[in-house]
Amino acid sequence: MINVAVAGCLGRMGQAVVEAVNGAEDMTVICGIDPRGGDATGSIEFPIYKTVKEALEHQKPDCLVDFTQPDAVEANLKEALAHGVDCVVGTTGLSNDTLSELAGCAPEGTCLFYAPNFTTGAVLMMEFAKAAAPYFPEAEVIEMHHERKKDAPSGTAIRTAQIIAEARGSQMTKAPGKETEIAGCEGARGANVEGVPVHSVRSSGFVASQEVIFGSLGQTLTIRHDSWDRSSYMPGVLLGIRSVGTRQGLIVGLENFMD
Ligand code: NAP
């Protein structure tokens, strides 16, 4: 049985993780971490601590799952990794440098796994984008999320832009450099992430969607993925929890665990 601690257990994703973990036969939630604290009630009960430090004073999880906030995740991981607890991280906003630094401070045998997106569809969207990038000089990413998302652009959009930049090599578009000439409309071309314009839409009605639009002479290619429900992330989260116990160091991306 894999003993799991869930940081952000009272949040939107955290609640879905608790339900998914407790619904699986080979793992169980032994505690949660959330600033509101208290006890989880309902059919399965577990204590909720206000900090990871407090949780680790009382519990010995095999794995910490973190779906918190960009300004909280680094301190949570630092604490858990120092205790040799494997981490499965969905919280976006950490740079690759920070992730490497955190993984470097953990004892040998400890794994830090970060997935900018836990859905299989988004992983495939990034793979398809990687395949298309060398053939299309223009590429733009439009990501659409619910209005309460705190960070922009999304971690998936940043990762997609990085993958496109790596795959296209020296072939660069001229489009991203062309900022608007209209005063007051700065940003119309989006954020420039490694030479790829990224546009963020925040609106009710969305959970998480993304389009990657490629263009070349006389043609465009659009790749689109939609998550309509948070349950779409859960198979990936459970796969991460099952996989980190036998791995070590920093692993970025669900594709590392997909056959
Ligand atoms: P949310 O509903 O705001 O939940 C975050 C929870 O974390 C809240 O209950 C919050 O408490 C709690 N929290 C804040 N600081 C904490 C700390 N230091 N320790 C423990 N818990 C803490 O957000 P969400 O929609 O679930 O999203 C959470 C994160 O997951 C975001 O970064 C989002 O971008 C990311 N995400 C990733 C994926 C993926 O596939 N990788 C998918 C969806 C979402 P308070 O409300 O009291 O502050």
Residues whose N, C-alpha, C, O or C-beta is under 5 A from the ligand:
A	BS01	NAP	A7 G8 L10 G11 R12 M13 G14 I33 D34 P35 K50 F67 T68 Q69 P70 A72 G90 T91 T92 A115 P116 N117 F118 Y233
